[in-house]
């Protein structure tokens, strides 16, 4: 296994984001109706770590730099057959170290209660749930969408 540092323009990253989208749409009611997809603005993502087994890409984690203060862990995905082996932790640690190097003191993420395995994994990695109102960058979906009730916001202090 090897981890490669790239960016959002990487074709392997794009392919994983398509798989992530499919998985989230199957598990998260209202997500598709909200017009959410993992393929928007990928080219703007400056930092991505991809996990390879041989020539096959099996995992990813990206960092979205909102501004000089806010940094988000995004597009975390591990192929089903490789889950539960600590790869999310290894990719997330790469993002955390990069965020620290770039001067960020906190890293936040958004996930869904409909993916409890993700919430558990981030909890084990030291991320704590926060209220949506504490987030500087708010989701702007219509209030009637089920997706709003499923959102889970988490953050971790990096210092």
LINRAFEN-V888448 format. One line per field, one symbol per residue. phi: phi as a letter, one per 30 degrees, with the letter a starting at -180 (. if undefined). psi: psi as a letter, one per 40 degrees, with the letter a starting at -180 (. if undefined). burial: b if it has 24 or more other C-alpha atoms within 12 Angstrom, else e. Layout:
# LINRAFEN-V888448
phi=???
psi=???
burial=???
This chain:
# LINRAFEN-V888448
phi=.bcccbbddddddeddddddeeddddcbejddddidadcdieddddbbcccccicddbaaabbccdadccbbdbhdabeedcdicidedddddddeddddedjdcbbcbbbbddbdddeddddddjdcdbdeddddccdbdeeddeeddcdbcbbbdcc
psi=iihhhaaeehddddddddddddddddehhedddeeiieehfdeehdhhhihihbehheiihihhgdaedhhhhifhhhideeieeedddddddddddddddeeieihiihaieegdddddddddeeiiiiideehdhiifihdehdddeehhhiihhe.
burial=eebbbbbbebebbbbbbbbbbebbbeebbbbeeeebebbeebeebbbbbbbbeeeebbbbbbbbbeeeebbbbbbbbbbeeeeeeebbbbbbbbbbbbbeeeebebbbbbbbbbbeebbebbeebebebeeeeeeeeeeeeeeeeebbebbbbbbbebe
